[in-house]
Amino acid sequence: MADRLTVGVASRLSRYLQVLTQAKKMGKERISSQEISDYTNINATQIRRDLSGFGKFGKRGVGYSVDSLLGEIRKILRTQGQHNIALVGAGRLGQAIASSPIFAEHGINIAAVFDRDPDMVGRQIGSNSGSVLDSKSLKDVVRDKNIIVGVIAVPAASAQEATDELVDSGVKIIFNYSEALLDVPHDVQVHTSNPAVELLHALYFHLA
């Protein structure tokens, strides 16, 4: 197996991982490529081709073991173990992110939540993320907790400043939930999530 997956393969494997995680929660022990296809809208032949490139995980007519395939894809995507992330922004969006169980399901721990609003500092949001910290402590906390991923959940006008603080603290991966276009050094990755754009993308293919 190559050290690096192509963007397309990594994206599809991530979607398979989502389906398998949910299937496990539902108590399913086995799943077929067609079932994964139904949930992802990825052709079943493509799914089998993707998975066969990493070994033999399933049997024709029997399907895949959910537990086994879940573990293998986590290995391939290098998502085993626990990963600490920092969440910047404790407003409504930040609270929704901190309260979501989906991160913990994939071994992602919201190790710290930061905000500039004095009224938010010290409040508890989410079940495991602790009290909101003052953004002034961001650099020290990021270093102490070995955080390399930051999540931006602040208004667009504040997003670049929050990004600069994360980058200055050594964060190399940023998930941007704002609408801002972020300027970062070449060695920092930015992944932007915009539900409206994703919806337009879906509508385009549905209505085409």
C-alpha positions in Angstrom: 0.0 0.0 0.0 1.3 3.5 -0.8 2.1 5.7 2.0 -0.4 8.3 0.9 -3.9 7.8 -0.3 -5.3 9.8 -3.2 -7.8 12.5 -2.2 -10.6 10.5 -3.8 -9.9 7.2 -2.1 -9.4 8.9 1.3 -12.7 10.8 0.9 -14.6 7.6 0.0 -13.0 5.6 2.8 -14.1 8.4 5.3 -17.6 8.0 4.1 -17.5 4.2 4.5 -16.2 4.8 8.0 -19.2 6.9 8.8 -21.6 4.2 7.6 -19.8 1.5 9.5 -19.7 3.5 12.7 -23.5 4.0 12.5 -24.1 0.4 11.5 -22.2 -0.8 14.6 -24.3 1.5 16.8 -27.4 -0.1 15.3 -26.1 -3.5 16.2 -25.3 -4.8 12.7 -22.7 -7.4 12.5 -22.3 -7.7 8.7 -22.8 -5.3 5.8 -22.7 -5.7 2.1 -21.1 -3.4 -0.5 -24.6 -2.7 -1.8 -25.8 -1.5 1.6 -22.8 0.8 1.9 -23.6 2.0 -1.6 -27.2 2.8 -0.6 -26.0 5.0 2.2 -23.2 6.8 0.4 -24.5 6.8 -3.3 -21.1 5.4 -4.3 -21.3 2.6 -6.8 -21.0 -0.8 -5.1 -18.3 -1.9 -7.7 -16.2 1.1 -6.7 -16.6 0.3 -3.0 -15.4 -3.3 -3.6 -12.5 -2.0 -5.7 -11.5 0.5 -3.0 -11.6 -2.1 -0.3 -9.9 -4.9 -2.3 -6.9 -2.6 -2.8 -6.1 -3.1 0.9 -6.7 -6.8 1.3 -9.6 -9.3 1.4 -12.1 -8.1 3.9 -15.4 -9.7 2.7 -16.8 -12.8 1.0 -19.2 -12.8 -1.9 -22.7 -13.3 -0.7 -21.7 -12.8 2.9 -20.5 -9.3 3.0 -18.2 -7.6 5.4 -17.8 -7.9 9.1 -18.7 -4.5 10.4 -16.2 -4.6 13.3 -13.4 -6.0 11.2 -13.8 -3.5 8.4 -14.2 -0.6 10.8 -10.9 -1.5 12.4 -9.1 -1.9 9.1 -10.3 1.4 7.6 -9.3 3.2 10.8 -5.8 1.7 10.4 -5.7 2.8 6.7 -6.9 6.3 7.6 -4.5 6.4 10.6 -7.4 7.3 13.0 -6.6 4.8 15.7 -6.0 6.1 19.2 -7.1 9.4 20.6 -6.5 12.8 18.9 -6.7 16.0 20.9 -8.3 19.1 19.1 -8.9 22.7 20.2 -12.2 24.3 19.5 -12.2 28.1 19.1 -15.6 29.6 19.7 -18.1 28.8 22.4 -21.2 30.3 20.8 -24.1 28.3 19.4 -22.1 26.6 16.8 -19.3 25.8 19.2 -21.7 24.5 21.7 -23.3 22.2 19.1 -19.9 20.9 18.1 -18.8 20.3 21.7 -22.0 18.5 22.5 -21.9 16.2 19.5 -20.9 12.6 20.3 -19.6 12.0 16.8 -16.0 13.2 17.6 -15.6 10.7 20.5 -16.9 7.9 18.3 -13.9 8.4 16.1 -11.3 8.8 18.9 -11.3 12.6 18.7 -11.2 14.5 22.0 -12.1 18.1 22.3 -9.3 18.8 24.7 -9.9 22.6 25.1 -12.5 25.2 24.1 -11.6 28.9 23.8 -13.5 32.1 23.6 -12.8 35.8 24.0 -16.1 36.7 25.5 -15.7 37.1 29.3 -19.3 35.9 29.8 -18.4 32.6 28.2 -15.1 31.9 29.9 -15.6 29.4 32.7 -18.8 28.0 31.4 -19.2 24.3 30.8 -20.2 23.3 27.3 -20.4 19.7 26.1 -20.0 16.7 28.3 -16.3 16.1 28.1 -14.6 19.3 26.9 -14.3 21.0 30.3 -14.8 24.7 31.0 -14.4 27.4 28.3 -10.9 28.9 28.5 -9.8 32.5 27.8 -8.3 32.7 24.3 -5.2 34.3 25.9 -4.2 30.9 27.2 -4.5 29.2 23.8 -0.8 28.9 23.0 0.2 27.4 26.4 -2.8 25.0 26.4 -2.1 23.8 22.8 1.5 23.0 23.7 0.7 21.4 27.0 -2.0 19.1 25.5 -0.2 18.3 22.3 -2.9 19.7 20.1 -2.2 19.8 16.3 -5.8 20.3 15.1 -8.0 23.4 15.6 -11.6 23.9 14.8 -12.8 27.4 14.0 -16.4 28.1 15.1 -16.4 31.9 15.3 -18.0 34.6 13.1 -16.2 35.2 9.8 -14.9 38.6 10.9 -13.0 36.9 13.8 -11.9 33.8 11.9 -8.5 35.0 10.6 -7.4 36.2 14.0 -8.4 32.9 15.6 -6.5 31.1 12.8 -3.4 33.2 13.3 -3.4 32.3 17.0 -3.7 28.6 16.3 -1.0 28.7 13.6 1.3 30.6 16.0 0.7 27.9 18.6 1.9 25.2 16.2 -1.5 23.9 14.9 -1.1 22.3 11.4 -4.6 21.3 10.6 -7.6 23.7 10.8 -11.3 22.9 10.3 -13.1 26.1 9.3 -16.8 26.3 10.1 -16.9 30.1 9.3 -17.4 31.6 5.8 -14.1 33.3 5.9 -11.3 32.6 3.4 -8.3 31.9 5.6 -4.8 32.9 4.8 -2.3 30.3 6.3 1.3 29.2 5.7 1.9 26.5 3.0 2.5 23.8 5.7 -0.9 24.3 7.3 -4.0 22.5 6.0 -7.4 24.2 6.0 -10.6 22.2 5.5 -13.7 24.3 5.2 -17.2 23.0 6.0 -20.1 25.0 4.5 -23.5 23.2 4.6 -25.1 25.6 2.1 -22.4 24.9 -0.5 -22.7 21.2 0.1 -26.5 21.4 -0.3 -26.1 23.3 -3.6 -23.7 20.6 -4.8 -26.3 17.9 -3.9 -29.1 19.8 -5.6 -27.1 20.3 -8.8 -26.7 16.5 -9.2 -30.2 15.7 -8.1 -31.8 18.3 -10.5 -29.4 17.8 -13.4 
